[in-house]
């Protein structure tokens, strides 16, 4: 009988823990994507600055 009780308790708790893990995973993915977007914005700004400097340098040399 105790084996059946353990089975019932695990069946009740397993979806609960799976839901907690899913929320934890989702929050971590969102945090990572937010950091990645910030880094991408910085990279784009640096690339644009480099292109402006490159174009101005080529204009001077022409």
Buried (B, 14 or more C-beta within 10 A) or exposed (E): EEEEEEEEEEEEEEEEEEEEEEEEEEEEEEEEEEEEEEEEEEEEEEEEEEEEEEEEEEEEEE
